[in-house]
Amino acid sequence: MQIQVIVDPYDSGQYGQRMGRGPLRFRDEGLPEALTAAGHNVRVTEVSPGESFVPEPRAAFLLHHRIAERVKDGEGFPLLLSGNCNACIGMLPGLGLPDIGIIWMDTHGDFNTPDTSVSGFFDGMGLAAAAGRCWQAALGALPGFAPLPEAQIMHVGSRDLDADEARLMADSPLALIDAAQIQREGVAGALGPALDALRERVERVYLHLDLDVLDASIAPANQFEAPPGGLSIEQAEAVIREIGARFTLAGAGLASYDPAYDPDGRTLAAGIRLAGVMAEYGE
């Protein structure tokens, strides 16, 4: 398969800082080579806001435009390596909106809006923005973007939701499968019914994997402490395979990896392994 690896090495608009280092490490330390060894044809490109100084969230929306252009103009399965989760917004217009679903693997909800976020951290609003709950004017300027119906969204692996964010998600038609349910019921038991229900609506999905969905004792992702009880690498792989048994992956992304918190390369190896599994189900 032809794979287009899109490198977005930014965190809060800053190049190669904190989680912005993660895409560079994946690119330079084995991910393209691992995909090539698995028999794929791999092309690597990098995006930039195109301006010397841009604050968040303007930088994020400029990057969304660049990512959308790469997805539309590129060939093959798009695999996005990003510092921030909100980069997924740039992927969506090139993947056939609104006839796809999103499966969002993340310890956080990323479903805050400016009215519910205490920190104001734009990256905690990425999934809410994809659903059209906020930032409508900026999203309206992104060619081809349309809010994704929330019944076509599934969130997997959460264990750290803000109170207001949790209320928004509880009131939404999206499917929410938290990490505790996976630990109680197993991957197939926890995800099966929700995946089957989503399959009645869409045949293709975008799979987002924030590496902090993994338990930090196994594969530490970044500076933001997550509660215990995260997924093992094997559980995360099983999640991807349950998805792949029902859907074609229209695209996928890895996000939120800061190499400074992974001195022995455990999370690097986990990300490369999981990217390889995602590529197995790409179109």
N, C-alpha and C positions, 0 to 999 in steps of 0.2 A: 504494500500500500504506500501511496505517496503521503507523507506527513509534512505539514508546514508548522514548524516550531516558531512561535511568535514570542520574542523575549521583551518583556516590559519591566525593566529593572528600576522601578520607582516606588517609593514609599512616601505618601503625603506630598507628592510633587518633587521629591528630592532624589537625584540619581545615585544609585549604588549605596544608599544609606539604609541601615537597619534591614528591614525585610526587602528592600530594593537590591540587596546583595544576593538574595536567594536565586533569582533567575540567572544571574551571571555565573553562580557556582554550578547550577544544574547544566548550563550551557558548556562551561569550561571543564567540568570534571565528570563527564561520562554519560549524560543523558542522550545526546544525539548518537553517540557511538553504540549505546545499548540498543537503541531503536534500529540502528543500521544492522547490528549483529542479529537482530530478530528477523531480518529480511525486508525491512522497510526502506524506502527511498526518502531521505530526510533533507529538507531545506530549512535553514535557520535564518530568520530575519529579526531585526531589532527595531523597536519603535521609540520615538522621542516626541515630546510636546512641540518641538520646533521653535521654542522661544527661550531666551536666556534666563528670564526670571518670571515664574508664574506661581502664584500661591495656590494651595489646595482650597477649594475643589476645582478651580479653573484648570489646573494642570491635569486633573483626572479627566475632565471632559475633553480636553485636547487629545489626551491619550486614547479616549474612547473613539474619537474620530479616526485616529491613525490605525487603531486595531480593526475597526470596521472596514476601512479601506483594504487592509491586508487580507482580511477574510474574504471579501468580495472579489478581490483581484487575484488572490492566490489559488493554488491548485492543491487538492488533497485535503486530508483530515487536519483541521486546525487544532493545535495543542498550545495553549497559552500558558506561559510561565510569567507570573506577575507577582509584584510585591504586595499589592492590595487586592482585596476581593472584588472591589467595585469595578475592576477592569472587565469583568464579565459583561458589563453593559455594552462595551464596544463589540463584543462577539455576537450579540444577539441579532442585530440587523442583517448580518451576513448569513444567518443560519435558517432563514425561512420563517421569520415571525409572521403570524402568531401560531403557526402550526407545529410548534415544538413544545416540549416541556423542559423544566429545569429541575434537576436533582442537586441539592445543595448540601454537601457534607461539610459540617462546620460545628465547632463547639459553641460558637456564638450564633445568635439569630440573624444578625445583619439586617434586622427588620425595623430598626429605629427610623424615625423621621426627625427633621429639625425640631419638631414640637415635643418629641419624647426623649431625645438624646440629652443626657446631662453633660457629657463630655464635648459634644459637638463634633466628634470624630466622624468625618465623612465616610470612612470605610465601614462604619457600623450601620450604614444606610443602603448598602449596595443592592440587597435583595428587595428591599422596599421600593427603591427607585426602579428596579427592573419591572416591578408590578405596577408602577405608575402612581405610587402613593406620595411621592414628593419629587421636587426638582423638575416639574413638568415643563417649564419654559426651556431649560437647558437641554432636556431630553428631546423636546420638540424640534430643536435645531440639529439633531443627529439624524442624518438621512436614513430613512428606512426603519427607524425605531418605532415600535408600538408597544404599549404596556402589555405584559404577558398576563393572561387571565390567571388568577390565583389558584383556581382549581387545577391548573396545569403545573403547579409547583409542589415539590416534596422536599422537606428539610430533614436531614438525617444526622444523628449523632450529637445533638445539642446537650449541653450540661452547664451552660452559663448564660442565661437569658436575663436581661433587665426586666424589672417588674412591668413597666408600661409596654415594653416590647412583647413580653409574654402575653399580655392581654390582647394586643393587636393580633398576634398569631393565633390565639385561641378563638378570636372572633372571625378569623379568615377561613375561607374554604380550602386553604392549602393543607397538605398532609404533614404532620409533625411527628417524627419517630425519634425520640430522644435516646441518648446513650444507655440510660438505665433500662429502657424497654428492650434494647438489643441484648444487654447483659442478662436480663431475666428470661427472654424468650428465644434467644439465638437469632442469628441474622435472618434466616429464611422465615422463621415464625413471626418476627417483628415486622419485616418489610413486605412479605408476600402479599397480604391483602391490599395494602396501599399501592404497591406497584401494579397489581392486577387492575385496580380501579383507575389508575393513571393510564394504563394501556388501553382502556376503553376510550380515552380522549385523544391520545397522540401515539405516534409510532416512533418518533425521533425525540431524543432529549439532549440537552447540554448538561454535562456533568462537571460540577465545580467541586474541587477538593481542597479545602483549607487544611494544611497539614497539622493544625492544632486539634483536629478531630481525633488524632492519635493520642494515646496516653503519654504524658510527658516523661514518665519513667522509662518508656520504651523508645520514644523518638521525640525529643524536645524540639519545638518548632520556633519559638520566639520568646520575647521578654514578657509577654502578657500571660500571667499565670492562669492556668486552667484547673478546675477541680479534678480530683482523681476520678477514675472510672471511665476514661476515654477508651477508644477502640484499640485493639491490637492491630498489628500490620496484617495478620491473617484475617481478622474480622473485616478490615477495610477492603481487602482483596475480595472477600466473599460478598460484600455489599456490591462491589463493581460487577462481579459475575452474576449476581441476581438481577442486576439492572440489564446487563448484556444479554441475558437469556430472554428478555422481553422486548428490548428496544435496540434500535441502531443509535449509536452515539454520533450526533451531528458535529460535535466538538467537545473539547474537555479543557480543563484548566487546573493548574497547581498554583497555590498561593500561600503567602504569609510565612515564608521560611526565611529565618535569619541565621546564617551560618555561624555567627558569633556564639550561638547557644547550642551548637552541634560540633564540638571540637573533634570528636572521634568519627564523625561522618555517618552516624547511624540513621539520622533523618534524611540525609542525602541519599543513602542507599535505599531507604524506604520509598522515597519519592520517585526514584528511578524505577524501582520495581513496580510501583502502582501505575506510573505512566505507561509502562509496557503493557500492563493488563488492560488499561483503558484503550490503548491502540489496537488491541485485539478485536474490539467491538466497534471500531470506527468505520465510517462509510467512505 
